Amino acid sequence: MTQSISKHQYGFLPGKSCEEALSEIVYLIEKAFNENKFVLIIFLDIAGAFDCTWHPSMIKSLIDKGIDKGYINIIQDYLSKRLIQLKINNSKAEKCLTRSAPQGSGLSPFLWNCDFDDMLGHSSVDPEAFNILLYKHTI
């Protein structure tokens, strides 16, 4: 991987935790307070985050991060062969999934981190005045 995951991500990564994310938030608040600056904190809960992740976006993120094409092909195949089925009595419906990172696999958090990591790097606001921290969790 030529481009690593942002240091501002705190979820699903070894050595990172909710406690570390909170510690960083407290540090930023105290720093702003000591410099007589304002602080605005926005917390977002992305409902169904894994379920809503679009496959082409995940693949593009992997390409942008320099992941080997062989791995990308395997992941693309893994994501493209997914069907959902609904059976009621004698009726059956099938649909090919074009969204979602398969939950329960170790690959899903990695795909989510790569895909959502792009948001952290595309801020047009001065990084000295604007911080984005990203923490994800599952219930």
DSSP file with accessible surface (Angstrom, degrees, kcal/mol):
  #  RESIDUE AA STRUCTURE BP1 BP2  ACC     N-H-->O    O-->H-N    N-H-->O    O-->H-N    TCO  KAPPA ALPHA  PHI   PSI    X-CA   Y-CA   Z-CA
    1    1 A M              0   0  108      0, 0.0    65,-0.2     0, 0.0    66,-0.1   0.000 360.0 360.0 360.0 121.1    0.0    0.0    0.0
    2    2 A T        +     0   0  122     63,-1.4     2,-0.5     1,-0.2    64,-0.2   0.764 360.0  47.1 -85.3 -26.5    1.6    3.2   -1.1
    3    3 A Q  S    S-     0   0   88     62,-2.0    -1,-0.2     3,-0.0     3,-0.1  -0.963  83.0-147.2-117.9 119.2   -0.7    5.6    0.7
    4    4 A S        -     0   0   90     -2,-0.5     2,-0.2     1,-0.1     3,-0.1  -0.272  28.9 -84.2 -82.4 169.7   -1.5    4.7    4.3
    5    5 A I        -     0   0   27      1,-0.1    -1,-0.1     2,-0.1   109,-0.1  -0.468  59.6 -91.6 -69.6 141.7   -4.7    5.2    6.3
    6    6 A S    >   -     0   0   28    107,-0.2     3,-1.6    -2,-0.2    -1,-0.1  -0.186  22.6-130.0 -55.6 142.4   -5.0    8.7    7.8
    7    7 A K  T 3  S+     0   0  153      1,-0.3    -1,-0.2    -3,-0.1    -2,-0.1   0.611 105.4  70.6 -68.7  -8.9   -3.6    9.1   11.3
    8    8 A H  T 3  S+     0   0   50    109,-0.1   126,-2.9   125,-0.1     2,-0.4   0.402  76.6  96.5 -90.2   2.2   -7.0   10.7   12.1
    9    9 A Q  B <   +a  134   0A   0     -3,-1.6   126,-0.2   124,-0.2   124,-0.0  -0.800  42.7 171.6 -91.8 136.2   -8.8    7.4   11.9
   10   10 A Y        +     0   0   16    124,-3.6     2,-0.4    -2,-0.4     3,-0.3   0.335  46.4  88.4-125.1   4.0   -9.4    5.7   15.2
   11   11 A G  S    S+     0   0    1    123,-0.5   126,-0.1     1,-0.2     6,-0.1  -0.858  93.2   0.7-113.7 142.7  -11.7    2.8   14.4
   12   12 A F  S    S+     0   0   70     -2,-0.4    -1,-0.2   124,-0.3   101,-0.1   0.781  98.3 118.1  61.8  28.5  -10.9   -0.8   13.4
   13   13 A L  S >  S-     0   0   41     -3,-0.3     3,-1.9     3,-0.2    -1,-0.2  -0.985  72.0-104.8-126.4 140.0   -7.1   -0.2   13.5
   14   14 A P  T 3  S+     0   0  130      0, 0.0     3,-0.1     0, 0.0    -3,-0.0  -0.340 106.4  13.4 -60.6 136.0   -4.5   -1.8   15.7
   15   15 A G  T 3  S+     0   0   67      1,-0.2     2,-0.3    -2,-0.0    -5,-0.0   0.511 106.6 104.2  78.0   3.8   -3.4    0.4   18.5
   16   16 A K    <   +     0   0   59     -3,-1.9     2,-0.3     4,-0.0    -1,-0.2  -0.898  43.7 163.3-116.4 149.4   -6.2    2.9   18.0
   17   17 A S     >  -     0   0   35     -2,-0.3     4,-1.9     1,-0.1     5,-0.1  -0.956  53.3 -97.9-154.9 171.3   -9.3    3.1   20.2
   18   18 A C  H  > S+     0   0   45     -2,-0.3     4,-2.7     1,-0.2     5,-0.2   0.892 121.7  57.0 -61.0 -39.3  -12.2    5.2   21.3
   19   19 A E  H  > S+     0   0  137      1,-0.2     4,-2.4     2,-0.2    -1,-0.2   0.895 105.7  49.4 -62.1 -40.1  -10.2    6.4   24.3
   20   20 A E  H  > S+     0   0   86      2,-0.2     4,-2.2     1,-0.2    -1,-0.2   0.900 110.3  50.6 -65.9 -39.9   -7.5    7.7   22.0
   21   21 A A  H  X S+     0   0    8     -4,-1.9     4,-2.1     2,-0.2    -2,-0.2   0.935 112.2  47.1 -62.8 -44.1  -10.0    9.5   19.9
   22   22 A L  H  X S+     0   0   91     -4,-2.7     4,-2.6     1,-0.2    -2,-0.2   0.899 109.7  53.7 -64.8 -38.8  -11.5   11.1   23.0
   23   23 A S  H  X S+     0   0   80     -4,-2.4     4,-2.5    -5,-0.2    -1,-0.2   0.908 108.4  49.8 -61.9 -40.6   -8.1   12.0   24.3
   24   24 A E  H  X S+     0   0   54     -4,-2.2     4,-2.5     2,-0.2    -2,-0.2   0.909 109.9  51.1 -64.9 -39.7   -7.3   13.8   21.0
   25   25 A I  H  X S+     0   0   32     -4,-2.1     4,-2.4     2,-0.2    -2,-0.2   0.941 110.7  48.1 -63.1 -45.9  -10.6   15.7   21.2
   26   26 A V  H  X S+     0   0   75     -4,-2.6     4,-2.9     1,-0.2     5,-0.2   0.927 111.1  51.7 -60.9 -43.1   -9.8   16.8   24.8
   27   27 A Y  H  X S+     0   0  120     -4,-2.5     4,-2.7     1,-0.2    -1,-0.2   0.932 110.4  47.9 -58.7 -46.6   -6.3   17.9   23.6
   28   28 A L  H  X S+     0   0   34     -4,-2.5     4,-2.3     2,-0.2    -1,-0.2   0.891 112.5  49.2 -64.7 -37.7   -7.8   20.0   20.8
   29   29 A I  H  X S+     0   0   66     -4,-2.4     4,-2.6     2,-0.2    -2,-0.2   0.947 113.3  46.0 -65.3 -47.8  -10.3   21.6   23.1
   30   30 A E  H  X S+     0   0  111     -4,-2.9     4,-2.6     2,-0.2    -2,-0.2   0.906 112.5  51.1 -63.0 -40.5   -7.7   22.5   25.7
   31   31 A K  H  X S+     0   0   70     -4,-2.7     4,-1.4    -5,-0.2    -1,-0.2   0.937 112.0  46.2 -62.3 -46.0   -5.3   23.8   23.0
   32   32 A A  H  <>S+     0   0   13     -4,-2.3     5,-3.2     1,-0.2     3,-0.3   0.915 112.2  51.6 -63.1 -42.5   -8.0   26.0   21.5
   33   33 A F  H ><5S+     0   0  153     -4,-2.6     3,-1.6     1,-0.2    -2,-0.2   0.934 109.5  49.2 -59.8 -46.1   -9.0   27.2   25.0
   34   34 A N  H 3<5S+     0   0  125     -4,-2.6    -1,-0.2     1,-0.3    -2,-0.2   0.752 113.6  46.9 -66.4 -24.5   -5.4   28.1   25.8
   35   35 A E  T 3<5S-     0   0   88     -4,-1.4    -1,-0.3    -3,-0.3    -2,-0.2   0.218 114.9-115.5-100.0  11.6   -5.1   30.0   22.5
   36   36 A N  T < 5 +     0   0  154     -3,-1.6     2,-0.3     1,-0.2    -3,-0.2   0.874  69.5 140.0  54.6  43.4   -8.4   31.9   23.0
   37   37 A K      < -     0   0  120     -5,-3.2     2,-0.2    -6,-0.1    -1,-0.2  -0.714  53.1-108.7-110.8 163.8  -10.0   30.1   20.0
   38   38 A F        -     0   0  208     -2,-0.3     2,-0.4    -3,-0.1    -1,-0.0  -0.595  24.6-152.7 -89.2 155.2  -13.4   28.7   19.4
   39   39 A V        -     0   0   70     -2,-0.2     2,-0.4     2,-0.0   -10,-0.0  -0.995  10.5-176.0-129.9 132.1  -14.2   25.0   19.2
   40   40 A L        -     0   0  147     -2,-0.4     2,-0.5     2,-0.0    -2,-0.0  -0.999   7.9-168.5-125.0 126.1  -17.1   23.5   17.3
   41   41 A I        -     0   0   71     -2,-0.4     2,-0.5     2,-0.0    -2,-0.0  -0.971   4.2-174.3-119.4 129.9  -17.6   19.7   17.6
   42   42 A I        -     0   0  121     -2,-0.5     2,-0.5     2,-0.0    -2,-0.0  -0.990   6.1-162.7-122.9 125.9  -20.0   17.8   15.4
   43   43 A F        -     0   0  149     -2,-0.5     2,-0.4     2,-0.0    -2,-0.0  -0.930   8.5-167.8-108.3 131.0  -20.6   14.1   16.0
   44   44 A L        -     0   0  144     -2,-0.5     2,-0.6     2,-0.0    -2,-0.0  -0.945  12.4-159.2-117.9 140.3  -22.2   12.1   13.2
   45   45 A D        -     0   0  136     -2,-0.4     2,-1.1    91,-0.0    91,-0.1  -0.970  11.1-154.3-115.9 112.8  -23.6    8.6   13.4
   46   46 A I    >   -     0   0   72     -2,-0.6     3,-1.3     2,-0.0     2,-0.1  -0.764  17.1-143.4 -90.5  99.0  -23.7    7.0   10.0
   47   47 A A  T 3  S+     0   0   83     -2,-1.1     5,-0.1     1,-0.3    -2,-0.0  -0.406  80.4   2.6 -65.7 132.1  -26.5    4.5   10.3
   48   48 A G  T 3> S+     0   0   35     -2,-0.1     4,-1.8     3,-0.1    -1,-0.3   0.860  80.1 165.8  63.0  36.8  -25.8    1.3    8.3
   49   49 A A  H <> S+     0   0   21     -3,-1.3     4,-0.6     1,-0.2     3,-0.4   0.906  74.5  43.2 -54.8 -48.6  -22.4    2.5    7.3
   50   50 A F  H >4 S+     0   0   19      1,-0.2    51,-1.8     2,-0.2     3,-0.7   0.890 113.7  53.4 -64.2 -37.0  -21.2   -0.9    6.1
   51   51 A D  H 34 S+     0   0   91     49,-0.3    -1,-0.2     1,-0.2    -2,-0.2   0.757 110.7  46.1 -68.8 -26.1  -24.5   -1.5    4.4
   52   52 A C  H 3< S+     0   0   73     -4,-1.8     2,-0.4    -3,-0.4    -1,-0.2   0.436  78.7 119.8 -99.1  -1.1  -24.4    1.7    2.4
   53   53 A T    <<  -     0   0    6     -3,-0.7    47,-3.1    -4,-0.6     2,-0.4  -0.530  62.2-132.8 -71.6 124.8  -20.8    1.5    1.2
   54   54 A W  B  >  -B   99   0B 123     -2,-0.4     4,-2.0    45,-0.2     3,-0.4  -0.613   5.2-137.0 -84.1 129.6  -20.8    1.5   -2.6
   55   55 A H  H  > S+     0   0   17     43,-2.0     4,-2.5    -2,-0.4     5,-0.2   0.896 101.3  52.0 -55.9 -48.8  -18.6   -1.1   -4.2
   56   56 A P  H  > S+     0   0   65      0, 0.0     4,-2.5     0, 0.0    -1,-0.2   0.884 109.5  51.8 -58.5 -33.8  -17.1    1.1   -7.0
   57   57 A S  H  > S+     0   0   41     -3,-0.4     4,-2.2     2,-0.2    -2,-0.2   0.910 109.1  49.4 -67.8 -41.1  -16.2    3.7   -4.4
   58   58 A M  H  X S+     0   0    1     -4,-2.0     4,-1.9     2,-0.2    -1,-0.2   0.937 112.6  47.5 -61.9 -45.2  -14.4    1.0   -2.3
   59   59 A I  H  X S+     0   0   14     -4,-2.5     4,-2.4     1,-0.2    -2,-0.2   0.919 110.4  51.7 -64.7 -42.4  -12.5   -0.3   -5.4
   60   60 A K  H  X S+     0   0  117     -4,-2.5     4,-3.0    -5,-0.2    -1,-0.2   0.915 108.2  52.6 -60.9 -40.7  -11.5    3.3   -6.4
   61   61 A S  H  X S+     0   0    0     -4,-2.2     4,-1.6     1,-0.2    -1,-0.2   0.900 108.8  49.6 -62.0 -40.2  -10.1    3.9   -2.9
   62   62 A L  H  <>S+     0   0    0     -4,-1.9     5,-2.3     2,-0.2     4,-0.3   0.917 112.2  47.6 -65.1 -42.2   -8.0    0.8   -3.1
   63   63 A I  H ><5S+     0   0   88     -4,-2.4     3,-1.7     1,-0.2    -2,-0.2   0.940 111.0  51.2 -62.5 -46.9   -6.6    1.8   -6.5
   64   64 A D  H 3<5S+     0   0   68     -4,-3.0    -1,-0.2     1,-0.3    -2,-0.2   0.797 107.4  53.9 -61.5 -29.8   -5.9    5.3   -5.2
   65   65 A K  T 3<5S-     0   0    0     -4,-1.6   -62,-2.0    -5,-0.2   -63,-1.4   0.465 117.7-112.7 -85.8  -0.8   -4.1    3.8   -2.2
   66   66 A G  T < 5 +     0   0   32     -3,-1.7    -3,-0.2    -4,-0.3    -2,-0.1   0.736  51.9 171.2  80.0  22.9   -1.8    1.8   -4.5
   67   67 A I      < -     0   0   24     -5,-2.3    -1,-0.2    -6,-0.2     5,-0.1  -0.426  47.1 -91.3 -64.9 140.3   -3.1   -1.6   -3.5
   68   68 A D    >>  -     0   0  101      1,-0.1     4,-2.1    -2,-0.1     3,-0.5  -0.235  30.0-126.7 -54.9 136.8   -1.7   -4.4   -5.7
   69   69 A K  H 3> S+     0   0  120      1,-0.2     4,-2.6     2,-0.2     5,-0.2   0.828 108.1  60.1 -58.5 -33.8   -4.0   -5.0   -8.7
   70   70 A G  H 3> S+     0   0   33      1,-0.2     4,-1.8     2,-0.2    -1,-0.2   0.926 107.4  44.6 -61.3 -43.3   -4.1   -8.8   -7.9
   71   71 A Y  H <> S+     0   0  150     -3,-0.5     4,-2.7     2,-0.2     5,-0.2   0.894 111.4  53.7 -66.4 -40.5   -5.6   -8.0   -4.5
   72   72 A I  H  X S+     0   0    3     -4,-2.1     4,-3.1     1,-0.2     5,-0.2   0.923 107.1  51.4 -61.5 -41.6   -8.1   -5.6   -6.0
   73   73 A N  H  X S+     0   0   77     -4,-2.6     4,-2.4     2,-0.2    -1,-0.2   0.913 110.6  48.5 -61.6 -41.1   -9.2   -8.2   -8.5
   74   74 A I  H  X S+     0   0  112     -4,-1.8     4,-2.6     2,-0.2    -2,-0.2   0.938 114.2  45.6 -64.2 -45.2   -9.8  -10.7   -5.6
   75   75 A I  H  X S+     0   0   14     -4,-2.7     4,-2.6     2,-0.2     5,-0.2   0.920 111.9  52.1 -65.6 -40.8  -11.8   -8.1   -3.6
   76   76 A Q  H  X S+     0   0   84     -4,-3.1     4,-2.1    -5,-0.2    -1,-0.2   0.922 111.6  46.7 -61.3 -42.8  -13.8   -7.0   -6.7
   77   77 A D  H  X S+     0   0   88     -4,-2.4     4,-1.1    -5,-0.2    -1,-0.2   0.922 110.9  52.8 -64.5 -42.1  -14.7  -10.7   -7.3
   78   78 A Y  H  < S+     0   0   93     -4,-2.6     3,-0.2     1,-0.2    -2,-0.2   0.905 114.7  41.4 -59.8 -41.4  -15.6  -11.1   -3.7
   79   79 A L  H >< S+     0   0    3     -4,-2.6     3,-0.7     1,-0.2    -1,-0.2   0.813 111.7  55.4 -77.9 -28.7  -17.9   -8.1   -3.7
   80   80 A S  H 3< S+     0   0   58     -4,-2.1    -1,-0.2     1,-0.2    -2,-0.2   0.657  97.3  61.7 -84.9 -11.9  -19.5   -8.8   -7.2
   81   81 A K  T 3< S+     0   0  149     -4,-1.1     2,-0.5    -3,-0.2    -1,-0.2   0.066  75.9 120.5-101.7  28.0  -20.7  -12.3   -6.5
   82   82 A R    <   +     0   0   57     -3,-0.7    15,-2.3    15,-0.3     2,-0.3  -0.811  35.1 177.6-104.2 126.3  -23.1  -11.4   -3.7
   83   83 A L  E     -C   96   0C  99     -2,-0.5     2,-0.4    13,-0.2    13,-0.2  -0.918  17.7-150.0-120.9 148.9  -26.8  -12.2   -3.9
   84   84 A I  E     -C   95   0C  94     11,-2.5    11,-1.9    -2,-0.3     2,-0.4  -0.954  17.3-163.3-115.2 137.7  -29.6  -11.6   -1.5
   85   85 A Q  E     -C   94   0C  99     -2,-0.4     2,-0.4     9,-0.2     9,-0.2  -0.964  10.9-166.4-123.8 143.3  -32.6  -14.0   -1.5
   86   86 A L  E     -C   93   0C 107      7,-2.5     7,-2.5    -2,-0.4     2,-0.5  -0.996   8.6-172.8-127.2 122.2  -36.0  -13.7   -0.1
   87   87 A K  E     +C   92   0C 142     -2,-0.4     2,-0.4     5,-0.2     5,-0.2  -0.976   8.7 172.2-118.1 125.7  -38.2  -16.8    0.1
   88   88 A I  E >   -C   91   0C 100      3,-2.3     3,-2.8    -2,-0.5     2,-0.1  -0.967  66.5 -52.9-132.3 116.2  -41.9  -16.6    1.2
   89   89 A N  T 3  S-     0   0  159     -2,-0.4     0, 0.0     1,-0.3     0, 0.0  -0.339 123.8 -17.9  53.2-118.6  -43.9  -19.8    0.8
   90   90 A N  T 3  S+     0   0  172     -2,-0.1     2,-0.3    -3,-0.1    -1,-0.3   0.351 119.8  94.7 -97.9   5.5  -43.3  -20.9   -2.8
   91   91 A S  E <   -C   88   0C  85     -3,-2.8    -3,-2.3     2,-0.0     2,-0.4  -0.765  50.5-175.6-100.8 145.9  -42.1  -17.5   -4.0
   92   92 A K  E     -C   87   0C 122     -2,-0.3     2,-0.4    -5,-0.2    -5,-0.2  -1.000   6.0-172.1-141.4 138.0  -38.5  -16.4   -4.3
   93   93 A A  E     -C   86   0C  57     -7,-2.5    -7,-2.5    -2,-0.4     2,-0.3  -0.983   5.5-168.3-128.8 143.3  -36.8  -13.2   -5.2
   94   94 A E  E     -C   85   0C  99     -2,-0.4     2,-0.3    -9,-0.2    -9,-0.2  -0.962   4.6-177.5-129.4 149.0  -33.1  -12.5   -5.8
   95   95 A K  E     -C   84   0C 142    -11,-1.9   -11,-2.5    -2,-0.3     2,-0.4  -0.988  26.0-126.7-146.1 137.9  -31.1   -9.3   -6.1
   96   96 A C  E     -C   83   0C  67     -2,-0.3     2,-0.4   -13,-0.2   -13,-0.2  -0.674  31.5-128.0 -81.3 131.3  -27.4   -8.7   -6.8
   97   97 A L        +     0   0   41    -15,-2.3   -15,-0.3    -2,-0.4     3,-0.1  -0.665  32.1 171.7 -84.8 132.5  -25.9   -6.4   -4.2
   98   98 A T        +     0   0   82     -2,-0.4   -43,-2.0   -43,-0.0     2,-0.3   0.331  68.4  51.6-115.2  -0.1  -23.9   -3.4   -5.4
   99   99 A R  B    S+B   54   0B 128    -45,-0.2   -45,-0.2   -44,-0.1   -47,-0.1  -0.922  75.6  61.2-130.7 160.8  -23.5   -1.9   -1.9
  100  100 A S        -     0   0   13    -47,-3.1   -49,-0.3    -2,-0.3   -50,-0.1   0.313  61.3-117.0 100.2 138.3  -22.3   -3.1    1.5
  101  101 A A        -     0   0    1    -51,-1.8     2,-0.1   -52,-0.0   -48,-0.1  -0.923  49.8-103.6 -96.1 123.0  -19.1   -4.4    2.9
  102  102 A P    >   -     0   0   12      0, 0.0     3,-0.9     0, 0.0     6,-0.4  -0.311  39.6-134.9 -54.9 118.7  -19.8   -8.0    4.0
  103  103 A Q  T 3  S+     0   0  114      1,-0.2     3,-0.1    -2,-0.1     4,-0.0  -0.465  82.1  38.3 -78.3 148.1  -20.1   -7.8    7.8
  104  104 A G  T 3  S+     0   0   90      1,-0.4     2,-0.3    -2,-0.1    -1,-0.2   0.274  92.5 102.7  97.5 -10.0  -18.4  -10.4   10.0
  105  105 A S  S X  S-     0   0   33     -3,-0.9     3,-0.6     1,-0.1    -1,-0.4  -0.776  75.5-129.0-103.3 153.8  -15.3  -10.6    7.9
  106  106 A G  T 3> S+     0   0   71     -2,-0.3     4,-0.8     1,-0.2    -1,-0.1   0.694 105.8  66.4 -70.1 -16.9  -12.0   -9.0    8.7
  107  107 A L  H 3> S+     0   0   50      1,-0.2     4,-2.7     2,-0.2     5,-0.2   0.845  86.6  68.5 -73.2 -33.2  -12.0   -7.5    5.3
  108  108 A S  H <> S+     0   0    0     -3,-0.6     4,-2.8    -6,-0.4     5,-0.2   0.910  98.1  47.6 -58.7 -48.7  -15.0   -5.2    5.8
  109  109 A P  H  > S+     0   0   28      0, 0.0     4,-2.8     0, 0.0    -1,-0.2   0.912 113.0  50.9 -59.9 -37.9  -13.3   -2.8    8.4
  110  110 A F  H  X S+     0   0   70     -4,-0.8     4,-2.5     2,-0.2    -2,-0.2   0.941 111.6  46.8 -62.9 -45.9  -10.3   -2.5    6.0
  111  111 A L  H  X S+     0   0    1     -4,-2.7     4,-2.5     1,-0.2     5,-0.2   0.915 113.5  49.0 -62.5 -42.5  -12.6   -1.7    3.1
  112  112 A W  H  X S+     0   0   11     -4,-2.8     4,-2.9    -5,-0.2     5,-0.4   0.939 111.0  49.7 -61.9 -47.3  -14.5    0.8    5.1
  113  113 A N  H  X S+     0   0    3     -4,-2.8     4,-1.6    -5,-0.2    -2,-0.2   0.924 113.1  46.2 -59.1 -46.1  -11.3    2.5    6.4
  114  114 A C  H  X S+     0   0    1     -4,-2.5     4,-0.6    -5,-0.2    -1,-0.2   0.934 116.7  44.5 -62.6 -45.1   -9.9    2.8    2.9
  115  115 A D  H >< S+     0   0   20     -4,-2.5     3,-0.9    -5,-0.2     4,-0.3   0.954 118.9  39.5 -67.7 -48.7  -13.2    4.1    1.4
  116  116 A F  H >X S+     0   0   42     -4,-2.9     3,-1.4     1,-0.2     4,-0.7   0.740  99.2  77.3 -77.4 -18.6  -14.0    6.6    4.2
  117  117 A D  H >X S+     0   0    8     -4,-1.6     3,-0.9    -5,-0.4     4,-0.8   0.817  81.2  69.9 -58.8 -30.8  -10.4    7.7    4.6
  118  118 A D  H XX S+     0   0   32     -3,-0.9     3,-0.7    -4,-0.6     4,-0.5   0.843  90.3  61.0 -57.2 -34.5  -10.8    9.8    1.4
  119  119 A M  H X4 S+     0   0   85     -3,-1.4     3,-0.8    -4,-0.3    -1,-0.3   0.872  99.5  55.9 -61.5 -34.1  -13.1   12.2    3.3
  120  120 A L  H << S+     0   0   22     -3,-0.9     3,-0.4    -4,-0.7    -1,-0.2   0.770 108.7  46.6 -71.5 -24.2  -10.2   13.0    5.7
  121  121 A G  H << S+     0   0   62     -4,-0.8    -1,-0.2    -3,-0.7    -2,-0.2   0.452  99.6  66.9 -99.2   0.7   -7.9   14.1    2.9
  122  122 A H    <<  +     0   0  148     -3,-0.8     2,-0.4    -4,-0.5    -1,-0.2   0.068  62.1 130.9-113.5  27.7  -10.2   16.3    0.9
  123  123 A S        -     0   0   50     -3,-0.4     7,-0.0     1,-0.1    -3,-0.0  -0.640  39.7-164.4 -81.5 130.7  -10.8   19.2    3.2
  124  124 A S        +     0   0  126     -2,-0.4     2,-0.3     2,-0.1    -1,-0.1   0.393  62.3 101.0 -92.3   4.4  -10.3   22.6    1.6
  125  125 A V  S    S-     0   0   71      1,-0.1     5,-0.1     2,-0.0    -2,-0.1  -0.614  92.7 -88.4 -89.2 148.1  -10.2   24.2    5.0
  126  126 A D    >>  -     0   0   94     -2,-0.3     3,-1.7     1,-0.2     4,-1.2  -0.329  32.8-142.1 -54.6 120.1   -6.9   25.2    6.6
  127  127 A P  T 34 S+     0   0   94      0, 0.0    -1,-0.2     0, 0.0     5,-0.0   0.742 100.2  60.9 -63.3 -19.8   -5.7   22.0    8.6
  128  128 A E  T 34 S+     0   0  140      1,-0.2     3,-0.1     3,-0.0    -2,-0.1   0.738 114.9  33.9 -75.2 -21.0   -4.4   24.3   11.3
  129  129 A A  T <4 S+     0   0   78     -3,-1.7     2,-0.4     1,-0.2    -1,-0.2   0.526 119.6  50.8-107.6  -8.5   -7.9   25.6   11.9
  130  130 A F     <  -     0   0   86     -4,-1.2     2,-0.4    -5,-0.1    -1,-0.2  -0.990  58.7-176.1-140.7 124.8   -9.9   22.5   11.1
  131  131 A N        -     0   0   76     -2,-0.4     2,-0.5    -3,-0.1    -3,-0.0  -0.977   6.5-165.4-123.2 137.4   -9.6   18.9   12.4
  132  132 A I        -     0   0   43     -2,-0.4     2,-0.4   -12,-0.1    -2,-0.0  -0.988   7.3-175.0-118.8 125.8  -11.5   15.8   11.4
  133  133 A L        -     0   0   42     -2,-0.5     2,-0.5     2,-0.0  -124,-0.2  -0.963   8.6-157.3-116.4 140.7  -11.3   12.7   13.6
  134  134 A L  B     +a    9   0A  18   -126,-2.9  -124,-3.6    -2,-0.4  -123,-0.5  -0.965  16.3 169.1-125.1 118.8  -13.0    9.5   12.5
  135  135 A Y        -     0   0   98     -2,-0.5     2,-0.3  -126,-0.2    -2,-0.0  -0.999  10.2-171.5-127.0 132.5  -14.0    6.8   14.9
  136  136 A K        +     0   0   18     -2,-0.4  -124,-0.3   -91,-0.1     2,-0.3  -0.914   6.7 172.5-122.0 149.7  -16.2    3.9   13.9
  137  137 A H        -     0   0  103     -2,-0.3     2,-0.4  -126,-0.1  -126,-0.0  -0.967  19.6-141.4-147.8 162.0  -17.8    1.2   15.9
  138  138 A T              0   0   90     -2,-0.3    -2,-0.0     0, 0.0     0, 0.0  -0.942 360.0 360.0-123.0 151.8  -20.2   -1.7   15.5
  139  139 A I              0   0  199     -2,-0.4    -2,-0.0     0, 0.0     0, 0.0  -0.857 360.0 360.0-107.6 360.0  -22.9   -2.8   17.9
